Amino acid sequence: MEGIVTGVSRSATHSFSKEKQNGIRLIAGLGVEGDAHMGKTVQHRYLVRTDPTRLNLRQVHLLQAEVIDELRAGGFDVSAGKMGENITTRGIDLLSLPVGTRLFIGDTSVVEMTELRDPCGQLDDYQQGLKDATVDRDAQGNPIRKAGAMGVVVVGGMVKSGDAIRVELPARPHVAMTIG
């Protein structure tokens, strides 16, 4: 399975959207250099309130460009970085990847997938109805969350639009990503 990076973004503040960049530097064990969510322990505000010593399994937020395309077709004004992701991808179904999948991005970077992003109320603060638009239902009525996936940086390096992404699945049995 292969894909491509279509956008990279970061924000030094805990703003909802992240500003599009020419490139971002991933730092092993920490996340995106200059991003508010970088750190060994959780940096997401609500997680810090519950347990500030918890390991940061949400160092990098990835979102499929295909989801952005779907949302735009539904009338939402979204683009790379607007939903808070650091890396926007195309060609890989991020949401179906198992825990431990490694994404080899560009020349050196490796991100290991950890969990799904739970669509939160901030999506509706950005645009009304966006939260519901990022949740579908399967045939049994179970939610399918489409707000992206989270990972940790295993090997750092520069990432930019146009970089290739190679997917390496972990050994079986595979464990589906869930909301962390």
JOCOR-V343432 format. One line per field, one symbol per residue. phi: phi as a letter, one per 20 degrees, with the letter a starting at -180 (. if undefined). psi: psi as a letter, one per 20 degrees, with the letter a starting at -180 (. if undefined). burial: # if it has 9 or more other C-alpha atoms within 8 Angstrom, else .. A space follows every 50 residues. Layout:
phi = ???
psi = ???
burial = ???
//
This chain:
phi = .cbbedacbbbfdeffedffcfacdedgmcpegnefefqfdgcfgffffe afefgeecfcddcfffffgffffeneecbgnfdneecdcbncegfeffgn fddedmfcfcddfcaeeegdffffffbgnffffecdcefenffdedeocd bdeeceqecbgnffcddcfffffedffcff
psi = pqaqpiqqqrpirlqgqqpqrhqqppppigbopjqhjpqhrqipghhhhh niipqnjlhppqpphhgggggghjjqnqrpihjjqhpprpipnhhiqqpi ppoopbhhqppppgrqppprhhghhgppihghijpaqahjjqqopkjaqq rqogprrqprpiqqpppoqrqqqqpqqap.
burial = .##########....######.###########.#####.###...##.. .#...##########.##..##...#.#.###########.#.##.#### ######.##########.#...##.....##..####.......###### ###########.########......#...
//
